[in-house]
Protein backbone atom coordinates (compact mmCIF):
# COMPACT_ATOMS: atom_id res chain seq x y z
CA UNK A 1 0.00 0.00 0.00
CA UNK A 2 1.31 3.45 -0.92
CA UNK A 3 1.27 5.66 2.16
CA UNK A 4 0.48 9.37 2.12
CA UNK A 5 3.44 11.52 3.10
CA UNK A 6 2.69 14.16 5.69
CA UNK A 7 4.15 17.63 5.23
CA UNK A 8 2.10 19.42 7.89
CA UNK A 9 3.75 21.23 10.77
CA UNK A 10 2.82 23.37 13.76
CA UNK A 11 -0.82 23.43 14.83
CA UNK A 12 -1.96 21.37 11.86
CA UNK A 13 0.47 18.57 12.69
CA UNK A 14 -1.08 18.11 16.12
CA UNK A 15 -4.23 16.68 14.52
CA UNK A 16 -2.20 13.52 13.84
CA UNK A 17 -1.84 12.98 17.59
CA UNK A 18 -5.60 12.94 18.13
CA UNK A 19 -6.06 10.69 15.11
CA UNK A 20 -3.47 8.29 16.52
CA UNK A 21 -5.08 8.42 19.96
CA UNK A 22 -8.42 7.32 18.53
CA UNK A 23 -6.67 4.61 16.50
CA UNK A 24 -4.90 3.27 19.59
CA UNK A 25 -8.20 3.26 21.46
CA UNK A 26 -9.81 1.28 18.64
CA UNK A 27 -7.26 -1.52 19.12
CA UNK A 28 -8.29 -2.06 22.73
CA UNK A 29 -10.73 -4.87 23.58
CA UNK A 30 -12.48 -2.28 25.77
CA UNK A 31 -12.44 0.54 23.19
CA UNK A 32 -14.32 3.71 24.08
CA UNK A 33 -15.07 4.79 20.50
CA UNK A 34 -14.42 1.72 18.37
CA UNK A 35 -13.14 4.11 15.70
CA UNK A 36 -11.86 1.68 13.06
CA UNK A 37 -11.94 4.43 10.44
CA UNK A 38 -9.23 6.25 12.42
CA UNK A 39 -7.12 3.09 12.53
CA UNK A 40 -7.50 2.63 8.77
CA UNK A 41 -6.39 6.23 8.20
CA UNK A 42 -3.30 5.74 10.38
CA UNK A 43 -2.35 2.70 8.32
CA UNK A 44 -2.38 4.85 5.17
CA UNK A 45 -0.08 7.58 6.53
CA UNK A 46 3.72 7.76 6.33
CA UNK A 47 4.44 9.47 9.65
CA UNK A 48 6.41 8.79 12.80
CA UNK A 49 3.56 8.58 15.28
CA UNK A 50 6.10 8.13 18.06
CA UNK A 51 6.51 11.91 17.91
CA UNK A 52 3.05 12.29 19.42
CA UNK A 53 4.12 10.81 22.74
CA UNK A 54 0.79 9.02 22.85
CA UNK A 55 0.29 6.47 25.63
CA UNK A 56 -2.58 4.15 26.48
CA UNK A 57 -3.75 6.61 29.13
CA UNK A 58 -3.68 9.69 26.88
CA UNK A 59 -5.32 7.72 24.05
CA UNK A 60 -8.23 6.83 26.31
CA UNK A 61 -8.41 10.46 27.43
CA UNK A 62 -8.71 11.60 23.81
CA UNK A 63 -11.39 8.97 23.15
CA UNK A 64 -13.38 9.97 26.24
CA UNK A 65 -13.28 13.64 25.23
CA UNK A 66 -14.47 12.75 21.73
CA UNK A 67 -17.24 10.53 23.12
CA UNK A 68 -18.56 13.29 25.36
CA UNK A 69 -18.79 15.64 22.39
CA UNK A 70 -20.28 12.86 20.24
CA UNK A 71 -22.95 12.14 22.86
CA UNK A 72 -23.95 15.80 23.13
CA UNK A 73 -24.06 16.16 19.35
CA UNK A 74 -26.16 13.00 18.99
CA UNK A 75 -28.60 14.28 21.61
CA UNK A 76 -28.92 17.59 19.75
CA UNK A 77 -29.59 15.83 16.45
CA UNK A 78 -32.18 13.56 18.08
CA UNK A 79 -34.09 16.69 19.15
CA UNK A 80 -33.39 18.55 15.89
CA UNK A 81 -33.45 16.03 13.01
CA UNK A 82 -33.21 18.86 10.46
CA UNK A 83 -30.14 20.73 11.68
CA UNK A 84 -26.83 22.17 10.58
CA UNK A 85 -23.67 20.64 12.01
CA UNK A 86 -20.60 22.88 11.82
CA UNK A 87 -17.59 20.66 12.56
CA UNK A 88 -14.87 23.28 12.88
CA UNK A 89 -11.13 22.60 12.59
CA UNK A 90 -12.21 19.05 11.80
CA UNK A 91 -8.70 17.82 11.00
CA UNK A 92 -8.84 14.08 10.38
CA UNK A 93 -11.62 13.54 12.90
CA UNK A 94 -14.07 10.82 11.85
CA UNK A 95 -17.00 12.23 13.84
CA UNK A 96 -19.33 12.28 10.83
CA UNK A 97 -18.62 8.57 10.33
CA UNK A 98 -19.13 7.77 14.01
CA UNK A 99 -22.44 9.63 14.28
CA UNK A 100 -23.69 8.69 10.78
CA UNK A 101 -26.29 11.49 10.67
CA UNK A 102 -29.55 11.09 8.78
CA UNK A 103 -29.90 12.60 5.28
CA UNK A 104 -31.96 15.45 6.78
CA UNK A 105 -28.85 16.77 8.60
CA UNK A 106 -26.65 19.26 6.77
CA UNK A 107 -23.07 18.49 7.89
CA UNK A 108 -20.10 20.75 7.13
CA UNK A 109 -16.48 19.88 7.92
CA UNK A 110 -14.30 23.01 7.93
CA UNK A 111 -10.51 23.24 7.95
CA UNK A 112 -7.52 24.62 6.04
CA UNK A 113 -7.28 23.66 2.34
CA UNK A 114 -4.28 21.36 2.87
CA UNK A 115 -6.14 19.54 5.66
CA UNK A 116 -9.25 19.12 3.53
CA UNK A 117 -7.08 17.71 0.73
CA UNK A 118 -5.68 15.16 3.18
CA UNK A 119 -9.19 14.24 4.37
CA UNK A 120 -10.17 13.52 0.78
CA UNK A 121 -7.20 11.18 0.41
CA UNK A 122 -7.49 9.33 3.72
CA UNK A 123 -11.15 9.19 4.74
CA UNK A 124 -14.19 7.73 2.96
CA UNK A 125 -16.84 10.10 1.65
CA UNK A 126 -19.82 10.12 4.03
CA UNK A 127 -23.37 9.64 2.82
CA UNK A 128 -26.07 12.27 3.07
CA UNK A 129 -25.90 16.05 2.89
CA UNK A 130 -22.19 16.44 3.51
CA UNK A 131 -19.79 19.20 2.48
CA UNK A 132 -16.15 20.03 3.15
CA UNK A 133 -15.15 23.69 3.29
CA UNK A 134 -11.50 24.56 2.72
CA UNK A 135 -10.95 27.61 4.92
CA UNK A 136 -9.55 28.75 8.22
CA UNK A 137 -12.47 28.75 10.65
CA UNK A 138 -11.56 32.31 11.67
CA UNK A 139 -12.09 33.63 8.14
CA UNK A 140 -15.35 35.54 7.81
CA UNK A 141 -16.48 34.44 4.35
CA UNK A 142 -17.29 30.73 4.63
CA UNK A 143 -19.99 31.13 7.28
CA UNK A 144 -21.99 33.59 5.18
CA UNK A 145 -22.55 30.79 2.64
CA UNK A 146 -24.10 28.41 5.21
CA UNK A 147 -27.93 28.61 5.13
CA UNK A 148 -29.33 30.04 8.36
CA UNK A 149 -32.65 28.25 8.07
CA UNK A 150 -32.33 25.67 10.85
CA UNK A 151 -30.99 25.00 14.36
CA UNK A 152 -27.23 24.64 14.34
CA UNK A 153 -24.73 22.79 16.49
CA UNK A 154 -21.08 23.84 16.24
CA UNK A 155 -18.50 21.33 17.40
CA UNK A 156 -14.87 22.34 17.76
CA UNK A 157 -12.51 19.93 19.46
CA UNK A 158 -8.88 20.80 20.07
CA UNK A 159 -9.26 24.28 18.57
CA UNK A 160 -9.81 27.01 21.16
CA UNK A 161 -6.41 26.72 22.84
CA UNK A 162 -4.70 27.52 19.52
CA UNK A 163 -6.75 30.71 19.11
CA UNK A 164 -6.29 34.02 20.83
CA UNK A 165 -9.18 35.09 23.03
CA UNK A 166 -10.42 37.70 20.57
CA UNK A 167 -10.43 35.11 17.77
CA UNK A 168 -12.43 32.66 19.89
CA UNK A 169 -14.86 35.39 20.93
CA UNK A 170 -15.43 36.56 17.37
CA UNK A 171 -15.95 32.99 16.12
CA UNK A 172 -18.55 32.29 18.79
CA UNK A 173 -20.30 35.59 18.12
CA UNK A 174 -20.44 34.97 14.37
CA UNK A 175 -22.10 31.59 14.91
CA UNK A 176 -24.58 32.69 17.56
CA UNK A 177 -25.55 35.82 15.62
CA UNK A 178 -26.17 33.96 12.35
CA UNK A 179 -28.39 31.05 13.38
CA UNK A 180 -31.78 31.14 15.11
CA UNK A 181 -30.85 28.65 17.84
CA UNK A 182 -28.43 25.89 18.62
CA UNK A 183 -25.56 24.69 20.76
CA UNK A 184 -21.80 25.12 20.97
CA UNK A 185 -19.77 22.05 21.95
CA UNK A 186 -16.05 22.51 22.54
CA UNK A 187 -13.12 21.89 24.85
CA UNK A 188 -10.81 24.40 26.53
CA UNK A 189 -7.63 24.50 28.53
CA UNK A 190 -7.45 26.44 31.76
CA UNK A 191 -4.72 29.04 32.18
CA UNK A 192 -2.51 26.46 33.92
CA UNK A 193 -2.86 24.15 30.93
CA UNK A 194 -1.62 26.94 28.67
CA UNK A 195 1.39 27.56 30.93
CA UNK A 196 2.25 23.85 30.93
CA UNK A 197 1.88 23.43 27.15
CA UNK A 198 5.48 22.33 26.57
CA UNK A 199 4.76 19.28 28.70
CA UNK A 200 2.40 18.02 25.96
CA UNK A 201 4.60 16.04 23.52
CA UNK A 202 2.32 16.53 20.50
CA UNK A 203 2.37 20.31 20.99
CA UNK A 204 6.08 20.52 21.77
CA UNK A 205 7.27 18.23 18.98
CA UNK A 206 5.09 19.90 16.33
CA UNK A 207 6.37 23.35 17.31
CA UNK A 208 2.79 24.52 17.97
CA UNK A 209 1.83 27.27 20.40
CA UNK A 210 -1.21 27.46 22.67
CA UNK A 211 -2.67 30.89 23.45
CA UNK A 212 -6.06 31.06 25.16
CA UNK A 213 -7.02 29.51 28.45
CA UNK A 214 -10.45 29.79 30.10
CA UNK A 215 -10.81 29.40 33.84
CA UNK A 216 -14.44 30.47 34.25
CA UNK A 217 -16.79 29.01 31.60
CA UNK A 218 -19.49 31.52 32.56
CA UNK A 219 -17.37 34.31 31.05
CA UNK A 220 -18.40 33.14 27.58
CA UNK A 221 -22.08 33.72 28.37
CA UNK A 222 -21.47 37.48 28.15
CA UNK A 223 -20.33 37.19 24.53
CA UNK A 224 -23.86 36.88 23.14
CA UNK A 225 -27.30 37.64 24.53
CA UNK A 226 -29.01 34.37 25.39
CA UNK A 227 -25.86 32.26 25.43
CA UNK A 228 -26.12 29.92 28.42
CA UNK A 229 -23.75 27.31 29.84
CA UNK A 230 -25.40 23.89 30.04
CA UNK A 231 -22.48 21.64 31.02
CA UNK A 232 -18.85 22.00 32.06
CA UNK A 233 -17.16 18.62 32.44
CA UNK A 234 -13.65 18.69 33.87
CA UNK A 235 -11.14 16.61 31.94
CA UNK A 236 -10.16 14.88 35.17
CA UNK A 237 -13.81 13.91 35.81
CA UNK A 238 -14.91 12.64 32.40
CA UNK A 239 -17.40 9.77 32.41
CA UNK A 240 -15.83 6.42 31.59
CA UNK A 241 -12.51 6.86 33.40
CA UNK A 242 -12.60 3.17 34.29
CA UNK A 243 -11.46 2.52 30.71
CA UNK A 244 -8.06 3.96 31.61
CA UNK A 245 -5.15 1.90 32.91
CA UNK A 246 -4.91 1.86 36.70
CA UNK A 247 -1.98 4.30 36.69
CA UNK A 248 -3.98 6.73 34.57
CA UNK A 249 -7.02 6.57 36.84
CA UNK A 250 -4.86 7.20 39.90
CA UNK A 251 -3.18 10.16 38.20
CA UNK A 252 -6.54 11.69 37.31
CA UNK A 253 -7.84 11.27 40.85
CA UNK A 254 -4.76 13.01 42.23
CA UNK A 255 -5.12 15.89 39.77
CA UNK A 256 -8.81 16.24 40.62
CA UNK A 257 -7.83 17.21 44.17
CA UNK A 258 -5.08 19.68 43.30
CA UNK A 259 -5.97 23.38 42.99
CA UNK A 260 -5.39 24.55 39.42
CA UNK A 261 -4.77 21.07 38.06
CA UNK A 262 -8.39 20.04 38.49
CA UNK A 263 -9.35 22.83 36.08
CA UNK A 264 -6.56 22.17 33.58
CA UNK A 265 -9.13 21.29 30.92
CA UNK A 266 -12.89 21.22 30.42
CA UNK A 267 -15.46 20.10 27.86
CA UNK A 268 -18.22 22.67 27.50
CA UNK A 269 -21.78 22.79 26.18
CA UNK A 270 -23.68 26.04 25.64
CA UNK A 271 -27.17 26.80 24.37
CA UNK A 272 -28.04 29.89 22.32
C-alpha positions in Angstrom: 0.0 0.0 0.0 1.3 3.5 -0.9 1.3 5.7 2.2 0.5 9.4 2.1 3.4 11.5 3.1 2.7 14.2 5.7 4.1 17.6 5.2 2.1 19.4 7.9 3.8 21.2 10.8 2.8 23.4 13.8 -0.8 23.4 14.8 -2.0 21.4 11.9 0.5 18.6 12.7 -1.1 18.1 16.1 -4.2 16.7 14.5 -2.2 13.5 13.8 -1.8 13.0 17.6 -5.6 12.9 18.1 -6.1 10.7 15.1 -3.5 8.3 16.5 -5.1 8.4 20.0 -8.4 7.3 18.5 -6.7 4.6 16.5 -4.9 3.3 19.6 -8.2 3.3 21.5 -9.8 1.3 18.6 -7.3 -1.5 19.1 -8.3 -2.1 22.7 -10.7 -4.9 23.6 -12.5 -2.3 25.8 -12.4 0.5 23.2 -14.3 3.7 24.1 -15.1 4.8 20.5 -14.4 1.7 18.4 -13.1 4.1 15.7 -11.9 1.7 13.1 -11.9 4.4 10.4 -9.2 6.3 12.4 -7.1 3.1 12.5 -7.5 2.6 8.8 -6.4 6.2 8.2 -3.3 5.7 10.4 -2.3 2.7 8.3 -2.4 4.9 5.2 -0.1 7.6 6.5 3.7 7.8 6.3 4.4 9.5 9.6 6.4 8.8 12.8 3.6 8.6 15.3 6.1 8.1 18.1 6.5 11.9 17.9 3.0 12.3 19.4 4.1 10.8 22.7 0.8 9.0 22.9 0.3 6.5 25.6 -2.6 4.2 26.5 -3.7 6.6 29.1 -3.7 9.7 26.9 -5.3 7.7 24.0 -8.2 6.8 26.3 -8.4 10.5 27.4 -8.7 11.6 23.8 -11.4 9.0 23.2 -13.4 10.0 26.2 -13.3 13.6 25.2 -14.5 12.8 21.7 -17.2 10.5 23.1 -18.6 13.3 25.4 -18.8 15.6 22.4 -20.3 12.9 20.2 -22.9 12.1 22.9 -23.9 15.8 23.1 -24.1 16.2 19.3 -26.2 13.0 19.0 -28.6 14.3 21.6 -28.9 17.6 19.8 -29.6 15.8 16.5 -32.2 13.6 18.1 -34.1 16.7 19.1 -33.4 18.5 15.9 -33.5 16.0 13.0 -33.2 18.9 10.5 -30.1 20.7 11.7 -26.8 22.2 10.6 -23.7 20.6 12.0 -20.6 22.9 11.8 -17.6 20.7 12.6 -14.9 23.3 12.9 -11.1 22.6 12.6 -12.2 19.0 11.8 -8.7 17.8 11.0 -8.8 14.1 10.4 -11.6 13.5 12.9 -14.1 10.8 11.9 -17.0 12.2 13.8 -19.3 12.3 10.8 -18.6 8.6 10.3 -19.1 7.8 14.0 -22.4 9.6 14.3 -23.7 8.7 10.8 -26.3 11.5 10.7 -29.5 11.1 8.8 -29.9 12.6 5.3 -32.0 15.4 6.8 -28.9 16.8 8.6 -26.6 19.3 6.8 -23.1 18.5 7.9 -20.1 20.7 7.1 -16.5 19.9 7.9 -14.3 23.0 7.9 -10.5 23.2 8.0 -7.5 24.6 6.0 -7.3 23.7 2.3 -4.3 21.4 2.9 -6.1 19.5 5.7 -9.3 19.1 3.5 -7.1 17.7 0.7 -5.7 15.2 3.2 -9.2 14.2 4.4 -10.2 13.5 0.8 -7.2 11.2 0.4 -7.5 9.3 3.7 -11.1 9.2 4.7 -14.2 7.7 3.0 -16.8 10.1 1.6 -19.8 10.1 4.0 -23.4 9.6 2.8 -26.1 12.3 3.1 -25.9 16.1 2.9 -22.2 16.4 3.5 -19.8 19.2 2.5 -16.1 20.0 3.1 -15.2 23.7 3.3 -11.5 24.6 2.7 -10.9 27.6 4.9 -9.6 28.8 8.2 -12.5 28.8 10.7 -11.6 32.3 11.7 -12.1 33.6 8.1 -15.4 35.5 7.8 -16.5 34.4 4.3 -17.3 30.7 4.6 -20.0 31.1 7.3 -22.0 33.6 5.2 -22.6 30.8 2.6 -24.1 28.4 5.2 -27.9 28.6 5.1 -29.3 30.0 8.4 -32.7 28.2 8.1 -32.3 25.7 10.8 -31.0 25.0 14.4 -27.2 24.6 14.3 -24.7 22.8 16.5 -21.1 23.8 16.2 -18.5 21.3 17.4 -14.9 22.3 17.8 -12.5 19.9 19.5 -8.9 20.8 20.1 -9.3 24.3 18.6 -9.8 27.0 21.2 -6.4 26.7 22.8 -4.7 27.5 19.5 -6.8 30.7 19.1 -6.3 34.0 20.8 -9.2 35.1 23.0 -10.4 37.7 20.6 -10.4 35.1 17.8 -12.4 32.7 19.9 -14.9 35.4 20.9 -15.4 36.6 17.4 -15.9 33.0 16.1 -18.6 32.3 18.8 -20.3 35.6 18.1 -20.4 35.0 14.4 -22.1 31.6 14.9 -24.6 32.7 17.6 -25.6 35.8 15.6 -26.2 34.0 12.4 -28.4 31.1 13.4 -31.8 31.1 15.1 -30.9 28.7 17.8 -28.4 25.9 18.6 -25.6 24.7 20.8 -21.8 25.1 21.0 -19.8 22.0 22.0 -16.0 22.5 22.5 -13.1 21.9 24.9 -10.8 24.4 26.5 -7.6 24.5 28.5 -7.5 26.4 31.8 -4.7 29.0 32.2 -2.5 26.5 33.9 -2.9 24.1 30.9 -1.6 26.9 28.7 1.4 27.6 30.9 2.2 23.8 30.9 1.9 23.4 27.2 5.5 22.3 26.6 4.8 19.3 28.7 2.4 18.0 26.0 4.6 16.0 23.5 2.3 16.5 20.5 2.4 20.3 21.0 6.1 20.5 21.8 7.3 18.2 19.0 5.1 19.9 16.3 6.4 23.3 17.3 2.8 24.5 18.0 1.8 27.3 20.4 -1.2 27.5 22.7 -2.7 30.9 23.5 -6.1 31.1 25.2 -7.0 29.5 28.5 -10.5 29.8 30.1 -10.8 29.4 33.8 -14.4 30.5 34.2 -16.8 29.0 31.6 -19.5 31.5 32.6 -17.4 34.3 31.1 -18.4 33.1 27.6 -22.1 33.7 28.4 -21.5 37.5 28.2 -20.3 37.2 24.5 -23.9 36.9 23.1 -27.3 37.6 24.5 -29.0 34.4 25.4 -25.9 32.3 25.4 -26.1 29.9 28.4 -23.7 27.3 29.8 -25.4 23.9 30.0 -22.5 21.6 31.0 -18.9 22.0 32.1 -17.2 18.6 32.4 -13.7 18.7 33.9 -11.1 16.6 31.9 -10.2 14.9 35.2 -13.8 13.9 35.8 -14.9 12.6 32.4 -17.4 9.8 32.4 -15.8 6.4 31.6 -12.5 6.9 33.4 -12.6 3.2 34.3 -11.5 2.5 30.7 -8.1 4.0 31.6 -5.1 1.9 32.9 -4.9 1.9 36.7 -2.0 4.3 36.7 -4.0 6.7 34.6 -7.0 6.6 36.8 -4.9 7.2 39.9 -3.2 10.2 38.2 -6.5 11.7 37.3 -7.8 11.3 40.9 -4.8 13.0 42.2 -5.1 15.9 39.8 -8.8 16.2 40.6 -7.8 17.2 44.2 -5.1 19.7 43.3 -6.0 23.4 43.0 -5.4 24.6 39.4 -4.8 21.1 38.1 -8.4 20.0 38.5 -9.3 22.8 36.1 -6.6 22.2 33.6 -9.1 21.3 30.9 -12.9 21.2 30.4 -15.5 20.1 27.9 -18.2 22.7 27.5 -21.8 22.8 26.2 -23.7 26.0 25.6 -27.2 26.8 24.4 -28.0 29.9 22.3 
